Amino acid sequence: MEMRIEPYEAHQLDAIISLSLRAWAPVFDSIQNAMDADVYRAFYPDNWRVSQQKAVEDVCAAEDTNVWVAIDDAGSTVGFVAVKLDSESSMGEIYMIAVDRDFQGNGIGTALTEFALDRMKDAGMSIAMVETGGDPGHEIARRTYEKVGFGLFPIARYFKKL
């Protein structure tokens, strides 16, 4: 599949939100199954789609975040990646990434990840970081990150509803 990666423009926001919510639906099903039900409801009281749409809107508007989109040969927005750079620590972070479910498995996530890593290098970063879930819904993401050379640093994060 032919595609190009270009800087995000505001007119692409609705497409990014739409593809993200489709891409993340199975992820949030997995999170819901893996997490205590009361904790999950506390995290997402209005439905995960509401908070994730706001998160995408905020990331695309943030001045400290660089966002790029993947455009297929038909001109459709099929994925995006958001990167934050910390010059103090020389660390770049893939803060958010998504590929439309209809286009997953075509190397778009890998291309976006590699593109982000190249932009980090160009900006003088010496370390790259990405965070994802350990649940089954994040398996595709973990495979992508490992494929491009990320090494796992296990973190145990516990939650309890109060």
N, C-alpha and C positions, 0 to 999 in steps of 0.2 A: 504494500500500500504506500502510495506517495503521500508525503505530508511535509509541512514546513513548520518551524517554530518561530514565532514573532512576538514582539512586546505586546502586552495586554493593552487594549483600548476600552474605554468605558462602555461603548456600545456592545461589547461582548459579555457584559456582566450577566444578563439573563441566560445566555447559552451556558456560561460557566456554572451558574447556580443549577440549572436544569441537569446538565451532565453529571455534576457532583452528586446531586441527590440520587440520581439513578445508580451511579457507581457505588455509592456508600450504603445503599439499602441492604444488601446482604451482609455488609460489615456490621451495621447496627443490629440486624437480626442476631448475628453471632454474639455481639456484646451483650445484648439482652439475655441471651441464653446462658452466657458465661457469668453474668453478674447477679448478685442478690437483687431480687425484684424491687425491694424498697429503695435500695441505693440507685438502681437504674431510674426509677420514677423521680427520685430527688434530683438526679442529674438532668433528666429530660422531662420536666413536668408537663410541657405543652406539646410533646412529640419531638423527637430528635431533629426532624426536618426544619422546624422553626429555628432551633439554636444553630444548626449547621448552615442554614441560609444566611443568618446573621453573621456567622463566622466567616463565610466566603465573602460577603459584602464588606466586612471590616478589613479582611486581608487585602482585597483588591483596592481599597481606599487608603490603606496605611502608607504613610510616607517612608517608613523604614523597611518596606518590603518591595522586592522586585518580582513582578509577575509576568510570565510568558504563557502563550497559548499554542497548542498544536492545532493546525488547520489542515484538513484533508484536501485531496485534489479537487473536491467539489466545492470547496470554500467553507465547509462546516467546521465549527469549533468542536474538537473531539477530545481535548484534554487540556490541562493547565498545570503549572507548577509555580509555587510562591517560595521565594528564597529571602532569608534574612541574613545579613552580614554583621558580624561583631568585630570591628577592627581592633578593639582592645585585646581580645583573646585570639584573634586571627582565625575565628571559626565561622564557617557558613553553615546555615541550617536549611534543609529542605523542610519548610514549615507546613506546607500543604501541597498535596498533589492528587490529581484524579484523572481517570480516563473513562470516557463514556462506556457503559457496559457493552453497547453494540460494537465497540471497536477494541475491546480488550483482547489480548492475545496476538496483537499485530506488532508488538515492539514499541508502542507509543510511550508506555510508562518508562521503559528502559531509555528511550531516546530523550524524554524529558528529564530523567534523572541525570544522564550523562551531560546533557546541555547545561543543567544547573551546576554540576560539578565543574564544568569548563568555565562558567561565569564566575564561580567562586575562586578558581585559580587565577583568572584574569584580574580579579579584584584584590589579589594578594593574600587570600586566605590560605592557611596551611593545614587546616582540619575541616572536615565536613561531617555533619551530624544529621541524622534523620531518626525520628521516633515513630514507632508503630506498635500495634497491639500484638500480644502473644496468642490471641484467640484464633480459632480456625478461619474466621472471616478476613483476617489480615494475612493469610498465608501467601497470597499472590504478591502482596506488597513486600513481604519479607524475602521472597524468592528474587524479586527484582533488585532489591538493595544488595543482597548477597551476590547476585550475578555481576554487579558492577564493582564489587570489592569492599563493600561495607562489612565490618566485623561487629558481631553482636557483643554488647556489654549488658549482661542480665541485670535487671532492676526488679526488685519485688515491691509492688505498690499495693497496699491493702486499703479497703474501704469498709466503713461500717456506718449504717444509718443511725443517727442519734434521735 
